């Protein structure tokens, strides 16, 4: 595995010749060895089309290509970091949540309207999350950022999971999402502003939830 968790807010990445990583620009804290950092304008392995998708949505997060032979410490803004290992499946994650990922993963974008139809569009407008979501597919490790730590919640066909959209970080598996409006306890105690929204995820997989409602 390319990433080792040093503590809850820092990871160490091992860089070896012939293999590379991608990281968010500004995330490098320190490094040892012969390591180079090159601005990446094509959005990782997703190439030009992946970049265009995020540009249209004004959601392109600048990346660096990390190559060489050594170790690198990554962290950003004091955010908590969660390492997720993919074994051939796809991770759906907001672009600004990505700290770093292995170059073995194929990066792309998914229009949220394709998961939940019109409600996918509503989710993007109401929650402040993007209409385009970044996808990472294949075998490799991904480091994502969150406020207050991350908890992985399993999703099964018998037990869909309801998540506050502001607490959503990422999900993987054969999962569908749907946004619903409901008057909840928050509105009763004054924390809500207007209608409360819930993101319902159903199918088979897992969702990663942060312990906060703050966006990065």
Residue pairs with C-beta under 8 A, 6 or more apart in sequence:
1 83
1 85
1 141
2 13
2 14
2 15
2 19
2 21
2 102
2 140
2 141
3 11
3 12
3 13
3 14
3 83
3 100
3 141
3 143
4 11
4 12
4 13
4 14
5 11
5 81
5 83
6 12
6 73
8 80
8 81
8 149
9 75
9 78
9 79
9 80
9 81
10 29
10 73
10 74
10 75
10 81
11 73
11 74
11 75
11 81
11 83
11 99
11 100
11 143
12 71
12 72
12 73
12 74
13 21
13 23
13 66
13 71
13 72
13 73
13 74
13 100
14 71
15 21
15 33
15 35
15 66
15 67
15 68
15 69
15 70
15 71
15 72
16 69
17 68
17 69
19 102
19 103
19 104
20 65
20 66
20 67
20 103
21 65
21 66
21 67
21 72
21 100
21 101
21 102
21 103
22 40
22 44
22 63
22 64
22 65
22 66
22 100
22 101
22 102
22 103
22 107
23 37
23 63
23 64
23 66
23 72
23 74
23 99
23 100
24 61
24 62
24 63
24 64
24 76
24 98
24 99
24 100
25 39
25 62
25 63
25 64
26 76
27 64
27 74
27 75
27 76
27 99
27 100
28 37
28 64
28 66
28 72
28 73
28 74
29 73
29 74
29 75
30 72
30 73
31 70
31 71
31 72
31 73
32 70
32 71
33 68
33 69
33 70
33 71
34 68
34 69
34 70
35 66
35 67
35 68
35 69
35 70
35 72
36 66
36 67
36 68
37 64
37 65
37 66
38 64
38 65
38 67
39 62
39 63
39 64
39 65
40 62
40 63
40 64
40 65
41 51
42 48
42 50
42 51
43 50
43 51
43 54
43 60
43 63
43 107
44 50
44 63
44 101
44 103
44 105
44 107
45 103
45 105
45 106
45 107
46 106
46 107
46 108
46 109
49 108
50 107
50 108
50 109
51 60
53 108
53 109
53 111
53 132
54 60
54 61
54 95
54 109
54 132
54 134
56 132
57 130
57 131
57 132
59 95
59 96
59 130
59 132
60 95
61 95
61 96
61 98
65 103
66 72
66 100
74 81
74 99
74 100
74 143
75 81
75 99
76 99
76 145
77 145
77 216
79 99
79 145
79 146
79 147
79 216
80 145
80 146
80 147
80 148
80 149
80 150
80 210
81 99
81 143
81 144
81 145
81 146
82 143
82 144
82 145
82 146
82 149
82 150
82 169
82 208
83 141
83 142
83 143
84 91
84 141
84 142
84 143
84 144
84 170
84 172
84 208
85 140
85 141
85 142
86 105
86 136
86 137
86 138
86 139
86 140
86 141
86 142
86 172
87 139
88 138
88 139
89 137
89 172
89 173
89 205
90 135
90 136
90 137
90 172
91 135
91 136
91 137
91 142
91 170
91 171
91 172
92 110
92 133
92 134
92 135
92 170
92 171
92 172
92 175
93 133
93 134
93 135
93 136
93 142
93 144
93 169
93 170
94 129
94 130
94 133
94 134
94 169
94 170
95 130
95 132
95 133
95 134
96 215
96 216
97 144
97 145
97 146
97 169
97 170
97 216
98 134
98 142
98 143
98 144
98 145
99 143
99 144
99 145
100 142
100 143
101 107
101 136
101 140
101 141
101 142
101 143
102 140
102 141
102 142
103 140
104 138
104 139
104 140
105 136
105 137
105 138
105 139
105 140
105 142
106 136
106 137
106 138
107 134
107 135
107 136
108 134
108 135
108 137
109 132
109 133
109 134
109 135
110 132
110 133
110 134
110 135
111 120
111 131
111 132
112 120
112 121
112 123
112 124
112 129
112 130
112 131
112 132
112 133
113 120
113 121
113 131
114 120
115 176
115 177
116 123
116 176
116 177
116 178
116 179
119 178
119 179
120 131
120 177
120 179
121 131
122 179
123 129
123 165
123 177
123 179
123 197
123 199
124 130
124 131
126 165
126 179
126 197
127 165
127 166
127 168
127 197
127 199
128 166
128 215
129 165
129 168
136 142
144 150
144 169
144 170
144 208
145 216
146 169
146 208
146 210
146 211
146 212
146 216
147 210
147 211
147 212
147 214
147 216
148 210
148 211
148 212
149 210
149 211
150 169
150 208
150 209
150 210
150 211
151 208
151 209
151 210
151 211
152 206
152 207
152 208
152 209
153 161
153 163
153 206
153 207
153 208
153 209
154 161
154 205
154 206
155 161
155 171
155 173
155 175
155 201
155 202
155 203
155 204
155 205
155 206
155 207
156 204
157 202
157 203
157 204
160 200
160 201
160 202
160 203
161 200
161 201
161 202
161 207
162 198
162 199
162 200
162 201
163 198
163 199
163 200
163 201
163 207
163 209
164 198
164 199
164 213
165 179
165 197
165 198
165 199
166 213
166 214
166 215
167 209
167 210
167 211
167 212
167 213
168 199
168 207
168 208
168 209
168 210
169 207
169 208
169 209
169 210
170 207
170 208
171 177
171 201
171 205
171 206
171 207
171 208
172 205
172 206
173 203
173 204
173 205
173 206
174 203
174 204
174 205
175 201
175 202
175 203
175 204
175 205
175 207
176 201
176 202
176 203
177 199
177 200
177 201
178 199
178 200
178 202
179 197
179 198
179 199
179 200
180 197
180 198
180 200
181 195
181 196
181 197
181 198
182 195
182 196
182 197
182 198
183 195
183 196
184 192
184 196
184 198
186 192
186 196
187 195
187 196
201 207
